[in-house]
Amino acid sequence: MTLPKVIGTNDSITLITGKKTRVVLLNNAATTPPFEKTLKELSNFLQTYGALHRGAGPHANITFLKVQDALSSIRKFLNLPDSHALLFTQNTSAAINLFARMLRLKKSDVVITSSIEHTSNNLAWHYNTEAQIVEVHAFEDGSIDFDDLEKKATKHGKNLKLITMTGASNQTGYIPDIQKLSKIAHKHKALLFIDAAQLAPHRKMDMKQDGVDALAFSAHKVYAPFGIGVLALPKSLLDNIPADPGGGSIDMISEKDILWAPPKERHQTGTWNVTGIISLAASCKVLMDASWKEIEKHELELVKYMAERLPKVPNIAMYVPAEKYLSENRIGTFPFNIAGIHHAQLASILEHEYGIETRAGTICNHRLVRRWHKISDTEQKKIEKKIANGDRLASYGIVRASFAIHNTKKDIDLLLSALTDIAKNGPKLKYKAVTHEEIFIPMKK
Ligand SMILES: Cc1ncc(COP(=O)(O)O)c(C=O)c1O
């Protein structure tokens, strides 16, 4: 079976060295290119694009019907129970922030999260609720310590209101056992929230079967990069006053009283991101029409291929042992470095000399990267001081290559051969450090 096609994979560019090459897209954990079909569906939709919920007319009606259809596709994509609703935000970060505020937790409440979370699923809890945030220990390979989770969940008992975890790590590709997380949360009558930003593009999601109470994900990571995020949550949470009130959330307002719109309407404030919803639903449909079995098989093959070969690159530093990728169900997300080359420079060499897109830095997972680099508190303080003074290159970091549906073994070969060449011969160009931007830029010879 052929996998769905994305656009942009045959894009050819001329490198600064004068060489023509195809762009190799290995930064999919940040943003995936859109599906061809998604772009077509969006283009068709725009022919009759009208005001949703804010107008009467043929185009407004067509738009309403198409959005209804799109909503049911997204619900199907998640296998969302009837007891649950969908809200749309700008991205996953905004969805988690919104969810955290909607819960209206008290000081005595406890939220359990982990130390491997993307900052979006960490800061949201520290800055939007009064609840006590408890962190579960994780191992250096990025996996969660379930014994510690059980212990902490039991310790906080009835005060535990929520367990919030990543569905797949943006740094190590680790996928926790979601059904196990659900059992632990529900044993204590707490909710389970999954940050599905990295899970959604790579594994079939089933909120009903997995016992997930709420989750968030983004269109730009599921082959529909058109600026929208999703929050799926229990309808009962819609009975509250909206966390972000405004246009559309009220039926009537006077000096003294507010008549809120019905619960299912009051939380989606302002004009909806209709093109985002249509594009996202189109990508969800493409993924559902393809075989998840085939998608997973293809991606696991890439993971195996990379894990078997990356350790052979000279001077490579891998932070997750290759065996973990070979023996566990991980998505294709590989953090690495080459000894003696700054991570930001390595990403820059890959970009400018080979046309390979990756990402460098701590990538919203600072504490795990710090652990990998064994940075003491004293060193950390010195680094923080330098960063505060504008030297962002003072930070430790990694380069991340992340795979998606469109990648091939050929892409991995190109990356491995580039890394080997760099490790053996160094950069072909001279680079200038741009400290305030955490990048290196090449200087023409
Ligand atoms: C696991 C995880 N959670 C949250 C986010 C934030 O997503 P967004 O950029 O859509 O806010 C990301 C982005 O990379 C992520 O990888």
The ligand as an SDF file (V2000), in Angstrom:
LIG
                    3D

 16 16  0  0  0  0  0  0  0  0999 V2000
    5.1480   16.9660   23.2400 C   0  0  0  0  0  0  0  0  0  0  0  0
    4.8240   18.3640   22.8300 C   0  0  0  0  0  0  0  0  0  0  0  0
    3.9100   19.0480   23.5230 N   0  0  0  0  0  0  0  0  0  0  0  0
    3.5740   20.3030   23.2130 C   0  0  0  0  0  0  0  0  0  0  0  0
    4.1540   20.9400   22.1450 C   0  0  0  0  0  0  0  0  0  0  0  0
    3.7490   22.3360   21.8230 C   0  0  0  0  0  0  0  0  0  0  0  0
    3.0160   22.3110   20.6410 O   0  0  0  0  0  0  0  0  0  0  0  0
    2.5470   23.6560   19.9420 P   0  0  0  0  0  0  0  0  0  0  0  0
    3.7410   24.1960   19.2570 O   0  0  0  0  0  0  0  0  0  0  0  0
    1.4820   23.2140   19.0180 O   0  0  0  0  0  0  0  0  0  0  0  0
    2.0520   24.5500   21.0050 O   0  0  0  0  0  0  0  0  0  0  0  0
    5.1160   20.2890   21.3830 C   0  0  0  0  0  0  0  0  0  0  0  0
    5.7810   20.9720   20.2720 C   0  0  0  0  0  0  0  0  0  0  0  0
    6.7980   20.5950   19.7850 O   0  0  0  0  0  0  0  0  0  0  0  0
    5.4580   18.9620   21.7360 C   0  0  0  0  0  0  0  0  0  0  0  0
    6.3840   18.3030   21.0460 O   0  0  0  0  0  0  0  0  0  0  0  0
  1  2  1  0
  2  3  1  0
  2 15  2  0
  3  4  2  0
  4  5  1  0
  5  6  1  0
  5 12  2  0
  6  7  1  0
  7  8  1  0
  8  9  2  0
  8 10  1  0
  8 11  1  0
 12 13  1  0
 12 15  1  0
 13 14  2  0
 15 16  1  0
M  END
$$$$
